[in-house]
């Protein structure tokens, strides 16, 4: 559904091929003139900026399911099994982060909030944070176990902007596996005068560490019942009072496929039919995937099929997805890599008074 019409999506084309295993992470390093496109597949990390000359950055990793964040001209990577990695645009190196009681290889979540690195394990209730502007070094632990009323592990984090932009009203938002959201104000968790709990909200269980994304100044969260926009939760005192066009299919998909890997929320502002905000549904691991989303201009819902994406990523404002041994450029061309674009049409149940 676009503005005033319904059309098929565009197709997809090959960006890079010949990769080993499934492409499970796509990330972009951006800093001034530096712009690199990175993929993680099998036990490898590769630079796929130039698909005609793919450069291997490292091998021997346990898995390719890295969470990434840009900070101070570096791309930081965490996968919960290997030593976190630091990519500076030319090479990757082992991160030197440490902390009392910290096992860095267990970290699989990351975010930057007010110039500090935050990282965590989705198997624990605590997060670790660094010094201002530090991408490595000694981290300090902050446990949320005694604060979240229903317990759970920390799954995801984002920065939410109360004023709709980046500024003094930036709050730290933490999502627990129990469906609890914790909102903090401040920039230093070690300073009680500069770190305070704003509120506790019950919004629904997040589906994965990749189930949260910034949408302008707001935050969209993929929960089992529905997409949740945190501004609505905050405005209504913690209650989820409205549903999106995806609430039915979100719950149905979560009940059927929540045990599969590949849940991911994606924002693509440059979409050919007006911005897309969608979630990736792993119907069958490494085989079949669907996408359900919203047109960010009209709010209308849509379903995509035939793009069996293990993961999604933006590079140079274009949308890409990872397959088995390949990376595809989405929203591109008029065929699916040489094949027809499948489209199912259902006529209206009523002639609306005009047969």
N, C-alpha and C positions, 0 to 999 in steps of 0.2 A: 504494500500500500504506500503510494507516494502522494504528492500534493495533487488532489483532484483526479487521480487515476490509479489503476492497479496494473502493474507490469511485472514481467519476470525479472529476476536478478540477472546481472551480467555473469559471465563465465569466469574461468580461471585458466592460467597458463603456467608453464614451467619456468621457475626462476633458477633452481639448481637441482641437479640430479646426480646419481652415482654415490650417494651418501650411504654409510653403513647403518643398518637398523632403522628404528623409528625416530623421527625428529620430534623430540618432546619438549624442547625449549627454544624460543626465538627471542632475541633481545637486541636492542640498539644502544650503542654508545654514542652519545652526542655531547660535544664540547667545542663550541666555536666552529672552526673549520673541520674538526675531526668528526667523522660520521662513519661508524662501522656497523655491519650487520653480522650478528653472531648466532650460530645454531649449536645446539647440543643434541647429539644422537649417539645411540649405543653407548660406548665408553669414551666418546670423544667430545671435544669442543673445537668448532671450526669457524673460521672467518669466511663468510659467504658473500661479502660485499660485492666482489666480482665473481659471478658464477662461472666464468671461463677460467678462473685461476683461484680455486678454493685452497685456502691455507689452513693446515692443521695447527691448532694452538696447543693441544694436549691430548693425551690418551691415558687409558688405564683407570678411568673413574668408575665408581660402583654403579651409578645410574645417570641418566640424562635429564632428570627432573629438577632442574635448578630454578630457584627464585632469584631474581636479579633486581638491582637498583643502581641508578647513576648517582655518583657522589664525588665531587671534587675532581672531575675529569677522569674518573675511573668507573668501570663497571664491576660491581661486587656480586659474587655468585655464591649461593648456599643450597646444598641438596640433601642435607640430613644424614649423609653417609661418609662424605669425603671432607678433607680440609677445605674450608672456604677459599675461593679463588679471587684474585684481583687482576682485572684486565685493563691495561693502560692505553690500548689502541694499537699496540704492537706485539705484546706478549702477555701471557698469564703467569702469575706467580702465586705461591701459597700465601694466604693471609697470615699475619702474625698476631691475630687477636688472641687474647687470653683473659682469664679472670678466675677468681677464687671459686673453685667448684665447677668451673665451666669446662665442658667437653666440646670444643668447636665443631667436631665432625657431626654432632647431633643437631646443629642449627639448620633449619630449612625454611625460615621466614625472615624477611627483611623489609625495612622501611626507613626513610629519612624524614625526620620531623624536627623543624627548627634547628637545622644544621647539626643534628646528632644522628648517628647510626643507631637504629634499633634492630635487634635480631632475636630470634626465639626458636625453640623447638616445639612443633605442634604436638609433641608427646608430653608437654609440661605446661604448667600454669604460669611460668615466669617469663619475663623478657630481660634482655641484657642491653645496656646502652653505653655508648662511648662518650669520649670528651667532645667538646664543640669542634666541628670541622675535622675530626679524626676518622679516617677510614680503617685504621688498625689500632693496635695497642691494647691496653687493659680496659676491659668492660666491667660494668657493675650490674649486679642482679637486682631486679625488682619483682617480687612475687605477688601475683594477683589472687592467689588461692584464698586469702582471708577476706577478700573484698567482693568477689563474685558470689552472690547468694546461693546459686545453684551449682557452684563448682565448675568443673570442666577444664580442659586444656586451652591454651591460647592458640587460636587458629590463624587469625589475620589482624592486620593493623592498617590504618590509613589516617591521613590528616583531613579533618573536616573544618570547613571555613564557615563560621557563623555569619560573617558579613558578605559571603558570596565571592570572596577573592582571597588573595594571599596577604596576610597582615597580622595585626596583633590579636585578632580573633580566631587564630588557628588553634584547633583543639586536637588532642591525640585520642583516637577512637580505637578501642581494642575489642575484638570479637572472640568470645569463648565458645567451645564446642557445645555447651549447654544452651546456646542461643542468647546468652547475656551479652549486652554491649556496655562497655565502660567508657565514659567520656572524661578526659582529664584536661585541665588548663595548666599551662606553664611550659617551661623549657628545660627544667633540671629536676629529675625525679629524686635527687639526693637532698634537695632544699625544700623544706616544708612551706616556706614562704613563696616558693616559685613552682609549686606543683600541688594541685588540689583536685579532688574528685568533684566533677560537676553533676554527674548523674549516672544512674544504673537503669538500663532499659532491657526488656525482654522482647526480642524481635524475631526469633526463629533460628534454628541451627544453620550455620554456614556450611556449604557443601564441600569446600576445600580451601586450602591456603590461597588459591587463586580466585576466590569468590568475592573480591571486593575491588572497586576501582573508583578513581576520581572522575566525576562528571561535572566539569566547571568547578564551582565552589562546593558542590554537593558530593556525596558519596553514595554509590549504588552498591547494594549488597545482595548477593544471590543466596537466598535461604531456601530451605525445603518448601515452605508454603508459597513463596512468591519473591519477586524482585522487591527490595525495600529501599526507598530513598531516605537517608537518615534525616534530612531536613524535615520530612513529614513526621517522623517519629519524635523528633525534638519539639516540633511545634505542638504536637498533640500530647505532650507530657509523658511520652514513653509508649503510647498505644499505637498500634498499626491499625489505622481506621479506614484505609482505602485499599483497594486491590487494583493491580494493573491488568491489562488485557492478557497477561500470561499466567495469572494465578492458578487457573485450572491445570494447564499443561505443566507448570512448574511442579506442582504437588504430585501430579501423576508421574512425571519423569523421575522425580526424586525417589518416590516409593519404588519404582521399578529398577532404577539404575544407580542408586547412590553408592553402591559398593564398587562401582567401576572407577577407573582412574581416567581423568581427562576433563573434569568439570572446571570450567574457566569462564570468567566474565570478561567481555571485550567491548571497548568503545572505539568506534571508527567514525570520526566526524566527517570524513571526506566522501562518504558513500554516495554512489551515483543517484540513489533515490532519497537522499536527505539524511542525516546521520543515523548510524546503527548503534544500538546498545543491545548486545545479545549474549546468551550463555551457550556454551558448547556442551552438548549432552553425549556422553559416551555410551551408546546403546550396546555395543559389544567391543571390548578392549581391542585396540589395534585393527579393527575391522570396519565398524559402522558407527557413524556419528551424525547427529542432527544439530541444528542451531535454531533456537527460538529467541526472538528479539522484539525490540520496539523501535519504531521510527522516532528519533528524538525530536523531530519537528512537530509531528502530528499526534504522537502517542499510540498510533495503531500498531497492532501486533503482527508478526510474520513468522513463518517457518521456512527454513532452508534444508534441503537434502542434497545428497550426492557430493558433498564436500566433506570427505572423511578425515577431518582435521584432528590430529593428535594434540596440537596446540596452535595458538594464533600469536601474531606479533605484528607491530607496525615498524616499518623502516622508510624513512624519508616521506612520512605521512601516507604511505600506501600499505595495504593490508595483505598479509601473507599467512599461509598455514603450512604446518608440517605434516607430511605423510610418511609412508614407509620408503626410505631411501631418497626422498625428494622434498623440495620446498616449492609451493605453488603461490603465484600471485593471484589474489582473489579480486573480485569486482573488476574484471579485466576481460575485454573481448566478448564475443557473442557465441562462444562454445566452451564446453568443459574439457579443456586440453584436447580438442579435436572431436569430442563427442557432443551429441545434442544435450541441451539443458532441459531436464525433465520438469514438467509443469503440470500440476493437477488443478482443475478448475471446478468449483461447485457453484451452480447457479443459485440465485436467491430462492428461498422457500416461498416467497410472496412476490407477486408481480407489482407490488407497491402501487396498485391502482392504475398502472400504465402497462398493459400487456405487451 
